[in-house]
């Protein structure tokens, strides 16, 4: 291949990889498998290795991060990135609406765009001639830090805009971390004996301000674009039309959860709806951003010194509360990690009564200077169990006590050792019942083998009765074994045994996650399952073969190789195979008769579970989405369908009942 041929092939590969990045990270509608993407990416790297002059800042290869910086330079925003005035009550919101009308000299209801206020880090992306040139943080609103190299590593930020782009476009957006990714990221840091982050926003800010872009590239960051600075294109008439323009250029927006409403009463209705849905969202929000939708009215309203008159942040009640640490309990995880959990005087935090909070580790205890008996501030953010975020030292009475470092395991009495460089001590007892309990719970979890009914109560009894020594023993249980449980009847025993039997044919990715291989979360489990296709192939994989996978680093490779080298693990896997555990392959299809189409399921279906319905469309190449948008092709509505059905009608999305859906599936599968 000469340079001209290489240049043409490099350009083709770059366009193709940018397109697949957009399909995967912005639309969540991939057309090719992970392995095929990796093959194209490796080909691009080979060309760039042979012809280094072809590498440009927009090349897909530049997402992995460049050379570390000594410090961040500053960037002056062309137009200030203003902060927002906060309102906290319905009356405050009504007063904001009244001010808008007074300023406009109108009594007519105003159209407001309501979008979720992401709890992340605000940034500006500058595109010139469609190419990402400079990225910066908000800073003081006038100048920010130049974090271009770090932003380039985020897959959902396009390096090149799609066609028909303005010559200059300054996009404002919010960098954030999904809750599931945040929890996995913190678990990984705990496993590596690194300090965990208190909440997703702190993790995002810390990731974005890394001087080494390669570190940022390994963090699960995403973006939603919501506003604009200077640009030289035709100004859209409304803010919603601006978001539509962003979407058409390949920029990621959150239009599925954005609503345009007329009048302040509808704003309050949407605020109350989102307050009720807040805990079910996959990311952290702390309220709504309410904007006058008409761009001409925005300009007429203008701004004050630091805030626009046409927008306001409608904040949710705080998720913090003050309470007292009454005691500290030690819990043991499946890897033997011993972590301290504070028992609190019960307190209500954003509508939920909490009585426990994580203290994470003894480095965190020292950082906070927390004692047993302290008055503390707890916060619900980013996880089910709250965190202690502040100690109110001025309220100490002298009766508080230090929290001692454990010398032995609180469950089995074996020695507890803290390896140099780690932040948590670990139980050294191989037969520790607490480790086994957590392993079984993880194995049976919904994200793992999904053994319905096998909760804490039954796991405790399995251990108390010495019925299991490892997860493989679950598949040897009989009805007579279960009858030894307290309050276990014939029907309950049959249901549990049936759930265990059904788990034998879970997808390989779920099985790998359930095994609890260190550093292998749900995403990496899917990557490994698709790459190797079977447990046998993965078990034989070398360190080098694993490192050849784009998303696998040295720690993951070491962990996987060591897991399958373990004689104890091989014995457990052999026992499961003998019991009939045969994980099935479920590779994502590159095509299919429903490729590119999107289905949303709402309400109760009679003949299928929602999960079965979703799996059925995914096997045919479609995407099963969680929310309704203009991009949705079909909404399948069962009994008691709620807001998703109403949203579908509002957007004119095709609605199917269960019978129509099943008929459609039968016809497609017969083709």
C-alpha positions as CSV (number, residue, x, y, z in Angstrom):
1,X,0.0,0.0,0.0
2,X,1.5,3.3,-1.1
3,X,0.9,6.6,0.7
4,X,-2.0,7.7,-1.6
5,X,-3.8,4.4,-1.1
6,X,-3.1,4.6,2.7
7,X,-4.5,8.2,2.8
8,X,-7.7,7.1,1.1
9,X,-8.1,4.1,3.3
10,X,-7.3,6.1,6.4
11,X,-10.0,8.7,5.5
12,X,-12.6,5.9,4.8
13,X,-11.8,4.2,8.1
14,X,-11.9,7.5,10.1
15,X,-15.4,8.3,8.6
16,X,-16.6,4.8,9.4
17,X,-15.3,4.8,12.9
18,X,-16.7,8.2,13.7
19,X,-20.1,7.0,12.4
20,X,-20.0,3.9,14.5
21,X,-19.0,5.9,17.6
22,X,-22.0,8.2,16.9
23,X,-24.4,5.2,16.5
24,X,-23.1,3.5,19.7
25,X,-22.5,6.3,22.1
26,X,-25.1,8.9,21.0
27,X,-27.9,6.9,19.5
28,X,-27.3,3.5,21.3
29,X,-28.0,1.8,18.0
30,X,-24.8,-0.1,17.0
31,X,-24.7,-1.6,13.5
32,X,-21.6,-3.8,14.0
33,X,-20.2,-6.0,16.8
34,X,-17.5,-4.8,19.2
35,X,-15.0,-7.2,17.6
36,X,-15.7,-5.8,14.2
37,X,-15.2,-2.2,15.5
38,X,-11.9,-3.3,17.1
39,X,-10.8,-4.9,13.8
40,X,-11.4,-1.6,12.0
41,X,-9.7,0.4,14.7
42,X,-6.6,-1.9,14.6
43,X,-6.4,-1.4,10.8
44,X,-6.4,2.4,11.4
45,X,-3.6,2.1,13.9
46,X,-1.5,0.0,11.6
47,X,-1.8,2.6,8.8
48,X,-0.9,5.4,11.2
49,X,2.1,3.4,12.5
50,X,3.3,3.0,8.9
51,X,2.4,6.6,7.8
52,X,2.6,8.8,10.9
53,X,1.9,11.9,8.8
54,X,-1.7,10.8,8.4
55,X,-2.5,11.3,12.1
56,X,-4.6,14.4,12.7
57,X,-6.3,15.7,15.9
58,X,-9.6,14.4,14.5
59,X,-8.4,10.8,14.0
60,X,-10.3,8.2,16.1
61,X,-7.0,7.0,17.4
62,X,-6.5,10.3,19.3
63,X,-9.3,9.4,21.8
64,X,-6.9,7.3,23.8
65,X,-5.2,10.4,25.2
66,X,-2.0,12.3,24.3
67,X,1.0,13.2,26.3
68,X,0.5,14.3,29.9
69,X,0.2,18.1,30.6
70,X,2.3,20.0,33.2
71,X,-0.7,22.3,33.9
72,X,-3.9,23.5,32.3
73,X,-3.9,26.7,30.2
74,X,-6.8,29.1,30.4
75,X,-9.4,29.8,27.7
76,X,-11.5,32.9,27.4
77,X,-15.1,32.2,26.4
78,X,-16.3,34.3,23.4
79,X,-19.6,34.8,25.3
80,X,-19.8,34.4,29.1
81,X,-21.0,31.1,30.4
82,X,-23.6,32.5,32.8
83,X,-24.7,30.8,36.0
84,X,-28.4,30.3,36.8
85,X,-30.6,31.8,39.5
86,X,-32.0,29.1,41.7
87,X,-35.6,28.7,42.8
88,X,-36.7,26.2,45.4
89,X,-40.5,26.4,45.8
90,X,-43.6,26.4,43.6
91,X,-44.1,30.1,44.7
92,X,-40.6,30.9,43.6
93,X,-41.3,29.5,40.2
94,X,-44.5,31.4,39.8
95,X,-42.7,34.6,40.7
96,X,-40.1,33.9,38.0
97,X,-42.9,33.4,35.5
98,X,-44.4,36.7,36.6
99,X,-41.1,38.6,36.2
100,X,-40.7,37.2,32.6
101,X,-44.2,38.4,31.7
102,X,-43.7,41.8,33.3
103,X,-40.5,42.3,31.4
104,X,-42.1,41.3,28.1
105,X,-45.2,43.4,28.9
106,X,-47.5,40.4,28.3
107,X,-50.1,38.5,30.2
108,X,-50.1,35.5,27.8
109,X,-48.7,32.1,29.0
110,X,-45.1,31.6,28.0
111,X,-43.7,28.4,26.3
112,X,-41.0,27.0,28.5
113,X,-38.4,24.3,27.7
114,X,-37.9,22.1,30.7
115,X,-34.7,20.0,30.8
116,X,-33.1,17.9,33.5
117,X,-30.4,19.7,35.5
118,X,-27.6,17.2,35.3
119,X,-25.3,17.0,38.3
120,X,-22.1,17.1,36.4
121,X,-19.4,19.6,35.1
122,X,-20.2,22.3,32.6
123,X,-18.0,22.6,29.5
124,X,-17.8,24.4,26.2
125,X,-16.8,22.7,22.9
126,X,-15.6,24.9,20.1
127,X,-16.0,23.6,16.5
128,X,-14.4,25.4,13.6
129,X,-15.4,24.2,10.1
130,X,-16.9,21.1,11.8
131,X,-13.8,20.0,13.6
132,X,-13.4,20.0,17.4
133,X,-10.8,22.6,18.2
134,X,-10.9,23.6,21.8
135,X,-12.7,22.4,24.9
136,X,-12.8,24.2,28.3
137,X,-14.5,24.1,31.7
138,X,-16.9,26.8,32.7
139,X,-14.4,28.3,35.2
140,X,-15.6,31.7,36.5
141,X,-17.9,32.0,33.5
142,X,-15.5,34.3,31.6
143,X,-12.4,32.1,31.5
144,X,-12.1,28.3,32.0
145,X,-9.4,25.7,31.9
146,X,-8.3,24.2,28.6
147,X,-9.2,20.5,28.9
148,X,-9.3,19.8,25.1
149,X,-7.1,16.7,25.3
150,X,-9.3,15.2,28.0
151,X,-12.5,15.9,26.2
152,X,-11.2,14.3,23.1
153,X,-11.1,11.0,24.9
154,X,-14.9,11.0,25.6
155,X,-16.6,8.8,23.0
156,X,-19.9,10.7,22.9
157,X,-18.1,14.0,21.9
158,X,-17.8,14.0,18.1
159,X,-14.4,15.0,16.8
160,X,-16.0,15.9,13.5
161,X,-19.5,17.2,13.1
162,X,-21.9,15.8,10.5
163,X,-22.6,17.7,7.2
164,X,-24.1,21.2,6.9
165,X,-22.4,22.5,10.0
166,X,-21.8,26.2,10.8
167,X,-18.3,27.5,10.3
168,X,-18.1,28.4,14.0
169,X,-20.1,26.6,16.7
170,X,-19.6,26.9,20.5
171,X,-21.5,24.2,22.2
172,X,-22.3,24.2,25.9
173,X,-22.8,20.9,27.7
174,X,-22.6,18.9,30.9
175,X,-20.1,16.1,31.4
176,X,-21.4,13.4,33.7
177,X,-21.2,9.8,34.8
178,X,-24.0,7.3,34.8
179,X,-24.8,5.9,38.2
180,X,-24.1,2.3,37.2
181,X,-20.8,3.3,35.7
182,X,-20.0,5.3,38.8
183,X,-20.7,2.4,41.1
184,X,-18.6,0.0,39.0
185,X,-15.8,2.7,38.8
186,X,-15.8,3.0,42.6
187,X,-15.8,-0.8,43.1
188,X,-12.8,-1.0,40.7
189,X,-11.0,1.6,42.8
190,X,-11.8,-0.2,46.0
191,X,-10.4,-3.5,44.5
192,X,-7.2,-1.6,43.5
193,X,-7.0,-0.1,47.0
194,X,-7.6,3.4,45.7
195,X,-9.6,6.1,47.3
196,X,-13.3,6.1,46.2
197,X,-15.3,9.1,45.1
198,X,-18.2,10.4,47.2
199,X,-20.5,11.0,44.3
200,X,-20.7,11.0,40.5
201,X,-20.1,14.7,40.2
202,X,-16.8,14.5,42.2
203,X,-15.7,11.5,40.1
204,X,-16.5,13.5,36.9
205,X,-14.7,16.6,38.0
206,X,-11.7,14.6,39.1
207,X,-11.6,12.7,35.8
208,X,-11.9,15.8,33.7
209,X,-9.0,17.6,35.5
210,X,-6.4,14.8,35.0
211,X,-3.2,16.1,33.6
212,X,-2.7,12.8,31.8
213,X,-5.5,12.4,29.2
214,X,-4.8,8.6,29.2
215,X,-6.3,8.5,32.7
216,X,-9.4,10.4,31.6
217,X,-9.8,8.0,28.6
218,X,-10.3,5.1,31.1
219,X,-13.1,6.9,32.9
220,X,-16.8,6.3,31.9
221,X,-17.6,10.0,31.0
222,X,-20.5,11.1,28.8
223,X,-22.0,14.4,27.7
224,X,-25.4,16.0,27.1
225,X,-25.3,19.2,25.0
226,X,-27.8,21.9,26.1
227,X,-26.8,25.4,25.0
228,X,-24.8,27.6,22.6
229,X,-22.3,30.4,22.7
230,X,-21.1,32.1,19.6
231,X,-21.9,30.6,16.2
232,X,-22.3,31.9,12.6
233,X,-25.1,29.7,11.4
234,X,-28.8,30.5,11.1
235,X,-30.3,30.9,14.5
236,X,-33.0,28.3,15.3
237,X,-36.3,29.9,16.3
238,X,-36.7,28.0,19.6
239,X,-34.4,26.4,22.1
240,X,-35.9,23.0,21.3
241,X,-35.0,23.6,17.6
242,X,-31.5,24.3,18.7
243,X,-31.3,20.9,20.4
244,X,-32.7,19.4,17.2
245,X,-29.9,21.1,15.3
246,X,-27.3,19.7,17.7
247,X,-28.7,16.2,17.2
248,X,-28.5,16.5,13.4
249,X,-24.9,17.5,13.7
250,X,-24.1,14.4,15.7
251,X,-24.0,16.0,19.2
252,X,-25.6,14.2,22.1
253,X,-28.7,15.7,23.7
254,X,-31.2,14.6,26.3
255,X,-34.3,15.4,24.3
256,X,-36.0,12.2,25.5
257,X,-36.3,13.7,28.9
258,X,-36.9,17.3,27.7
259,X,-40.3,18.8,27.5
260,X,-41.8,22.0,26.1
261,X,-44.8,23.2,28.1
262,X,-47.1,26.2,28.0
263,X,-47.5,28.1,31.2
264,X,-45.9,27.9,34.7
265,X,-48.5,25.4,36.0
266,X,-47.3,22.8,33.4
267,X,-43.7,23.5,34.5
268,X,-44.6,22.7,38.1
269,X,-46.5,19.5,37.0
270,X,-43.3,18.4,35.1
271,X,-41.2,19.3,38.1
272,X,-43.3,17.1,40.4
273,X,-43.3,14.2,37.8
274,X,-39.5,14.3,37.6
275,X,-39.2,14.5,41.4
276,X,-41.1,11.3,41.6
277,X,-39.0,9.7,38.9
278,X,-35.7,11.0,40.1
279,X,-34.6,7.8,41.8
280,X,-35.3,5.7,38.7
281,X,-33.1,7.7,36.4
282,X,-29.7,6.3,35.3
283,X,-27.9,9.5,36.3
284,X,-27.9,12.1,39.0
285,X,-30.0,15.3,38.6
286,X,-30.7,18.0,41.2
287,X,-33.7,19.7,39.5
288,X,-34.9,21.2,36.2
289,X,-33.5,24.0,34.1
290,X,-36.5,26.0,32.9
291,X,-35.9,28.2,29.8
292,X,-38.1,30.5,27.7
293,X,-38.3,28.4,24.6
294,X,-38.5,31.3,22.0
295,X,-35.0,32.4,21.1
296,X,-36.1,35.9,20.1
297,X,-37.8,36.3,23.6
298,X,-34.5,35.1,25.2
299,X,-32.7,37.9,23.5
300,X,-35.4,40.4,24.4
301,X,-35.2,39.4,28.1
302,X,-31.3,39.5,28.0
303,X,-29.4,38.9,31.2
304,X,-28.4,40.5,34.5
305,X,-24.8,40.7,35.6
306,X,-24.2,37.0,36.1
307,X,-27.5,35.3,35.3
308,X,-29.9,35.2,32.3
309,X,-33.4,36.6,32.8
310,X,-34.9,33.9,30.6
311,X,-33.7,30.8,32.5
312,X,-33.8,29.5,36.0
313,X,-32.7,26.4,37.9
314,X,-35.8,24.8,39.7
315,X,-34.0,22.8,42.4
316,X,-35.1,19.6,44.2
317,X,-35.1,19.5,48.0
318,X,-31.6,18.8,49.3
319,X,-30.5,15.2,49.7
320,X,-28.5,15.9,52.9
321,X,-29.5,15.7,56.5
322,X,-27.9,15.9,59.9
323,X,-27.8,12.9,62.2
324,X,-25.6,11.0,64.7
325,X,-23.3,8.0,64.3
326,X,-24.5,5.6,67.0
327,X,-22.2,2.7,66.1
328,X,-19.9,1.4,63.4
329,X,-20.3,-2.1,61.9
330,X,-17.8,-3.9,59.8
331,X,-18.9,-5.8,56.7
332,X,-17.0,-8.3,54.7
333,X,-17.2,-8.4,50.9
334,X,-16.8,-11.3,48.5
335,X,-13.1,-10.5,48.0
336,X,-12.5,-10.3,51.8
337,X,-12.5,-6.5,51.9
338,X,-13.5,-5.3,55.4
339,X,-15.4,-1.9,55.2
340,X,-16.8,0.2,57.9
341,X,-20.5,1.2,57.8
342,X,-22.0,3.8,60.2
343,X,-25.2,3.0,62.0
344,X,-27.1,6.2,62.2
345,X,-29.9,7.7,64.3
346,X,-32.7,7.3,61.7
347,X,-33.2,10.4,59.6
348,X,-35.2,11.3,56.5
349,X,-33.2,12.3,53.5
350,X,-35.2,13.4,50.4
351,X,-38.2,11.4,51.4
352,X,-36.4,8.2,52.5
353,X,-35.6,7.2,56.0
354,X,-31.9,6.1,56.3
355,X,-30.2,4.4,59.2
356,X,-26.8,3.4,57.6
357,X,-24.1,5.3,55.8
358,X,-20.8,4.2,54.1
359,X,-17.5,5.3,55.7
360,X,-15.6,3.5,52.9
361,X,-12.3,2.9,54.5
362,X,-9.9,4.1,57.3
363,X,-8.2,6.6,55.1
364,X,-11.6,8.2,54.6
365,X,-12.3,8.0,58.3
366,X,-9.0,9.8,58.9
367,X,-9.7,12.4,56.2
368,X,-13.1,13.3,57.7
369,X,-11.8,12.9,61.3
370,X,-15.0,11.0,62.2
371,X,-15.6,9.5,65.6
372,X,-18.3,7.2,66.9
373,X,-20.9,9.4,68.4
374,X,-20.3,12.4,66.1
375,X,-23.0,14.6,64.7
376,X,-22.6,14.3,60.9
377,X,-24.1,15.4,57.6
378,X,-25.2,12.5,55.4
379,X,-25.9,12.7,51.7
380,X,-27.8,10.4,49.3
381,X,-25.9,10.7,46.0
382,X,-24.9,8.1,43.5
383,X,-25.6,5.0,45.5
384,X,-28.3,3.2,47.5
385,X,-26.5,3.6,50.8
386,X,-25.7,7.3,51.8
387,X,-22.3,8.7,52.5
388,X,-21.0,10.7,55.5
389,X,-19.8,14.0,53.9
390,X,-19.1,16.2,56.9
391,X,-18.4,16.0,60.6
392,X,-20.0,18.7,62.8
393,X,-17.0,18.9,65.2
394,X,-18.5,22.0,67.0
395,X,-21.1,19.7,68.4
396,X,-18.7,17.2,70.0
397,X,-19.3,16.6,73.7
398,X,-16.2,14.7,74.6
399,X,-18.1,11.3,74.7
400,X,-17.1,10.4,71.2
401,X,-14.7,7.5,70.5
402,X,-12.2,6.6,67.7
403,X,-13.1,3.9,65.2
404,X,-10.4,1.2,65.6
405,X,-8.7,-0.5,62.7
406,X,-9.7,-4.2,62.7
407,X,-7.0,-6.8,63.5
408,X,-9.3,-9.8,62.7
409,X,-12.3,-10.6,60.5
410,X,-15.5,-9.7,62.3
411,X,-17.2,-12.8,60.7
412,X,-14.7,-15.7,61.0
413,X,-12.0,-14.4,63.3
414,X,-9.2,-14.9,60.8
415,X,-6.4,-12.3,60.7
416,X,-7.2,-9.1,58.8
417,X,-4.2,-7.8,56.8
418,X,-3.8,-4.5,55.0
419,X,-1.5,-4.9,52.0
420,X,0.9,-2.0,51.4
421,X,-0.8,0.6,49.2
422,X,-4.3,-0.6,49.8
423,X,-6.9,1.4,51.7
424,X,-8.9,-1.5,53.1
425,X,-7.9,-4.5,55.2
426,X,-8.9,-8.0,53.9
427,X,-9.9,-11.1,55.7
428,X,-7.3,-13.8,55.1
429,X,-9.7,-16.7,55.8
430,X,-10.4,-18.8,52.7
431,X,-13.5,-20.3,54.2
432,X,-14.9,-17.1,55.6
433,X,-18.7,-17.4,55.6
434,X,-19.2,-13.7,54.9
435,X,-17.1,-13.9,51.7
436,X,-19.1,-16.9,50.6
437,X,-22.4,-15.2,51.4
438,X,-21.5,-12.1,49.3
439,X,-20.3,-14.4,46.5
440,X,-23.6,-16.2,46.4
441,X,-25.6,-13.0,46.5
442,X,-23.5,-11.6,43.6
443,X,-23.9,-14.8,41.6
444,X,-27.6,-14.9,42.1
445,X,-28.2,-11.1,41.5
446,X,-30.4,-9.8,38.8
447,X,-27.4,-8.6,36.7
448,X,-25.8,-12.1,37.3
449,X,-27.6,-15.4,37.1
450,X,-30.9,-13.8,38.1
451,X,-32.0,-16.5,40.5
452,X,-35.3,-15.1,41.6
453,X,-36.2,-15.6,45.2
454,X,-32.6,-16.3,46.4
455,X,-32.4,-13.3,48.8
456,X,-30.4,-12.7,52.0
457,X,-32.8,-14.7,54.2
458,X,-32.3,-17.9,52.2
459,X,-28.6,-17.4,51.6
460,X,-28.2,-17.1,55.4
461,X,-30.0,-20.4,55.9
462,X,-27.9,-22.1,53.2
463,X,-24.8,-21.2,55.1
464,X,-26.2,-21.9,58.6
465,X,-27.2,-25.4,57.5
466,X,-23.9,-26.0,55.7
467,X,-25.6,-26.7,52.4
468,X,-23.2,-24.8,50.2
469,X,-19.4,-24.4,50.1
470,X,-19.3,-22.6,46.8
471,X,-21.7,-21.3,44.1
472,X,-21.7,-24.6,42.3
473,X,-23.4,-26.2,45.2
474,X,-26.6,-24.2,44.4
475,X,-27.2,-26.6,41.5
476,X,-27.1,-29.7,43.8
477,X,-29.9,-28.5,46.1
478,X,-32.9,-30.7,46.5
479,X,-36.4,-30.1,47.7
480,X,-35.5,-32.0,50.9
481,X,-32.6,-29.6,51.5
482,X,-34.9,-26.6,51.1
483,X,-37.5,-28.1,53.5
484,X,-34.9,-27.6,56.3
485,X,-35.4,-23.8,55.9
486,X,-37.7,-21.9,58.2
487,X,-41.2,-21.4,56.8
488,X,-40.4,-23.1,53.5
489,X,-43.4,-24.7,51.9
490,X,-43.7,-27.0,48.9
491,X,-44.6,-24.3,46.4
492,X,-41.8,-21.9,47.6
493,X,-39.3,-24.8,47.3
494,X,-40.5,-25.6,43.8
495,X,-40.3,-22.0,42.7
496,X,-36.7,-21.6,44.0
497,X,-35.5,-24.8,42.4
498,X,-37.2,-23.8,39.2
499,X,-35.4,-20.4,39.3
500,X,-32.1,-22.2,39.9
501,X,-32.8,-24.5,36.9
502,X,-33.7,-21.6,34.6
503,X,-30.4,-19.9,35.4
504,X,-28.4,-22.7,33.8
505,X,-28.8,-21.2,30.4
506,X,-28.2,-17.5,31.1
507,X,-26.1,-15.6,28.5
508,X,-22.4,-16.0,28.8
509,X,-21.9,-12.3,29.6
510,X,-24.2,-12.7,32.6
511,X,-22.4,-15.8,33.7
512,X,-19.0,-14.1,33.5
513,X,-20.2,-11.2,35.6
514,X,-21.8,-13.6,38.1
515,X,-18.5,-15.4,38.7
516,X,-17.1,-12.2,40.3
517,X,-13.8,-12.1,38.4
518,X,-12.0,-9.2,39.8
519,X,-12.2,-6.0,37.7
520,X,-14.7,-7.6,35.3
521,X,-18.0,-5.7,35.6
522,X,-21.1,-6.0,33.4
523,X,-19.6,-4.1,30.4
524,X,-16.3,-6.0,30.3
525,X,-18.2,-9.2,30.7
526,X,-20.2,-8.4,27.6
527,X,-17.0,-7.5,25.7
528,X,-15.3,-10.8,26.7
529,X,-18.3,-12.9,25.9
530,X,-18.6,-11.4,22.4
531,X,-14.8,-11.6,21.7
532,X,-14.3,-15.2,22.8
533,X,-17.7,-16.8,22.2
534,X,-17.4,-19.5,24.8
535,X,-16.2,-20.1,28.3
536,X,-13.7,-22.6,27.1
537,X,-12.1,-20.1,24.6
538,X,-11.9,-17.5,27.3
539,X,-10.4,-19.9,29.8
540,X,-7.6,-20.7,27.3
541,X,-6.9,-17.0,26.4
542,X,-3.4,-15.8,27.1
543,X,-2.5,-12.5,28.6
544,X,-1.4,-11.2,25.2
545,X,-4.7,-12.2,23.6
546,X,-6.7,-10.4,26.3
547,X,-4.6,-7.2,25.9
548,X,-5.3,-7.2,22.2
549,X,-8.9,-6.3,23.0
550,X,-9.4,-2.5,22.9
551,X,-11.1,-2.2,26.3
552,X,-8.9,-4.6,28.3
553,X,-6.0,-3.3,30.2
554,X,-3.2,-5.2,32.1
555,X,-5.1,-5.5,35.4
556,X,-8.1,-7.0,33.7
557,X,-5.9,-9.4,31.7
558,X,-4.0,-10.5,34.8
559,X,-7.2,-11.0,36.7
560,X,-8.9,-13.1,34.0
561,X,-5.8,-15.3,33.5
562,X,-5.3,-15.8,37.2
563,X,-9.0,-16.6,37.7
564,X,-8.9,-19.5,35.2
565,X,-5.5,-20.7,36.4
566,X,-6.9,-21.2,40.0
567,X,-7.4,-24.9,40.7
568,X,-10.3,-24.0,43.1
569,X,-12.0,-22.0,40.4
570,X,-11.5,-24.7,37.7
571,X,-13.0,-27.2,40.2
572,X,-16.0,-25.0,40.8
573,X,-16.6,-24.5,37.0
574,X,-16.3,-28.2,36.4
575,X,-19.0,-28.9,39.1
576,X,-21.3,-26.4,37.4
577,X,-20.7,-27.9,34.0
578,X,-21.5,-31.4,35.4
579,X,-24.7,-29.9,36.9
580,X,-25.8,-28.7,33.4
581,X,-24.9,-25.1,33.6
582,X,-24.4,-24.1,30.0
583,X,-24.2,-20.4,29.4
584,X,-25.4,-19.4,26.0
585,X,-23.8,-17.0,23.6
586,X,-25.7,-13.8,22.9
587,X,-23.6,-11.8,20.5
588,X,-25.1,-8.5,19.4
589,X,-26.3,-8.8,15.8
590,X,-24.9,-6.4,13.3
591,X,-28.1,-6.5,11.3
592,X,-31.5,-8.2,11.3
593,X,-34.9,-7.6,9.8
594,X,-35.6,-4.9,12.5
595,X,-32.2,-3.3,12.4
596,X,-32.2,0.4,13.3
597,X,-35.7,0.3,14.8
598,X,-36.5,1.2,18.4
599,X,-39.2,-0.4,20.7
600,X,-40.4,0.8,24.1
601,X,-42.5,-1.4,26.3
602,X,-44.9,0.0,28.9
603,X,-47.5,-1.5,31.2
604,X,-48.1,-5.2,32.0
605,X,-48.0,-7.8,29.2
606,X,-50.0,-11.1,29.6
607,X,-48.2,-13.6,27.4
608,X,-44.6,-12.3,27.8
609,X,-42.6,-10.7,30.5
610,X,-41.1,-7.3,29.5
611,X,-37.7,-8.9,29.6
612,X,-38.8,-11.6,27.1
613,X,-40.3,-9.1,24.8
614,X,-37.2,-7.0,24.8
615,X,-35.0,-10.0,24.1
616,X,-37.2,-11.0,21.2
617,X,-36.9,-7.6,19.4
618,X,-33.1,-7.4,20.1
619,X,-32.6,-10.8,18.5
620,X,-34.2,-9.4,15.4
621,X,-31.7,-6.4,15.4
622,X,-33.9,-3.8,17.1
623,X,-33.2,-1.8,20.2
624,X,-35.3,-2.0,23.3
625,X,-35.3,1.5,24.7
626,X,-36.3,2.8,28.2
627,X,-38.0,6.0,27.2
628,X,-40.1,7.4,24.4
629,X,-38.8,10.0,21.9
630,X,-39.2,11.1,18.3
631,X,-36.7,8.4,17.4
632,X,-39.0,5.7,18.8
633,X,-40.6,3.5,16.1
634,X,-43.1,1.5,18.3
635,X,-44.5,1.6,21.8
636,X,-45.9,-1.7,22.9
637,X,-48.6,-0.9,25.6
638,X,-49.9,-3.4,28.1
639,X,-52.3,-3.0,30.9
640,X,-51.9,0.0,33.2
641,X,-49.6,1.8,30.7
642,X,-48.8,5.2,32.1
643,X,-46.7,8.3,31.1
644,X,-44.8,6.5,28.2
645,X,-48.1,5.8,26.5
646,X,-49.2,9.4,26.9
647,X,-45.8,10.6,25.5
648,X,-46.2,8.2,22.5
649,X,-49.6,9.7,21.7
650,X,-48.2,13.2,22.1
651,X,-45.3,12.5,19.6
652,X,-47.4,10.5,17.2
653,X,-45.4,7.3,17.7
654,X,-47.0,4.0,16.5
655,X,-48.7,2.2,19.4
656,X,-49.2,-1.6,19.4
657,X,-51.1,-3.7,21.9
658,X,-49.7,-7.1,22.9
659,X,-51.6,-9.1,20.2
660,X,-50.5,-6.7,17.5
661,X,-46.9,-6.9,18.7
662,X,-46.9,-10.7,18.8
663,X,-48.4,-10.9,15.3
664,X,-45.8,-8.5,14.0
665,X,-43.0,-10.6,15.6
666,X,-44.4,-13.8,14.1
667,X,-44.5,-12.2,10.6
668,X,-41.0,-10.9,10.8
669,X,-39.6,-14.2,12.1
670,X,-41.2,-16.0,9.2
671,X,-39.6,-13.8,6.6
